[in-house]
Amino acid sequence: DIQMTQSPSSLSASVGDRITITCRASQSISKYLNWYQQTPGKAPQVLIYGASNLQSGAPSRFSGSGSGTDFTLTVSSLQPEDFATYYCQQTYRSPWTFGQGTKVEIK
Amino acid sequence: QVKLQESGPGLVKPSETLSLTCNVSDGAFSDYYWSWIRQPPGKGLEWVGFITDSGTFNYNPSLKNRVSISMGPSNNHFSLKLTSVTAADTAVYFCARELMVAAADTFGVRHYDHWGQGILITVSS
């Protein structure tokens, strides 16, 4: 299975901050990488698909980049509703696998 | 707007079979991968498997042949069965719609665009 490793596992930030979350795959996955946001008690929602494509309806302050094994999710200016857990997911090879999650908390 | 809703018993005894159904409303059923994902309490996401309306399916090998996903029991439903459950199968189970979309430098990228709210299944005697 392809292992997905996110860093950091958690971070504290303030409203208005720019943050970056990293996801590393155990082998090359080209651009078959998605990012999801999950708030407590809710289902995840896709933000970015194909490493850098913003999902319709997702705020433009979210952006993704990378290819191969290294990927990043950037939030340009954190808003109160962005405090959540973020997961990367690879869909290059079955079984699909997720990163362990990055929890973004209020400083 | 398509909506998904999981249903099933909240409590299952060890060694028994977990059965869940997902109702899909207000949307087409073809051209999608109808999926199950689970999340143990306080932990991350695990892909369980999917089925298409044409009967194509794929399961997570980690579930060791205990899992099956099928269409039905009626139109616009799909179901999950997980046999010989243990406490390790305690989780929130989500059903989701997965689709493939065009994306640069790929042959098409799959991602989940609609999810159910999730249902907590506890395995306990």
Interface residues (C-beta under 8 A of the other chain):
Chain A: D1 S30 K31 Y32 N34 Y36 K42 A43 P44 Q45 V46 Y49 G50 A51 S52 N53 Q55 S67 Y87 Q89 T91 S94 P95 W96 T97 F98 G99 Q100 G101
Chain B: G44 L45 E46 W47 N58 N60 P61 S62 F94 A96 V101 A103 A104 D105 T106 V109 R110 H111 Y112 D113 W115 G116 Q117 G118
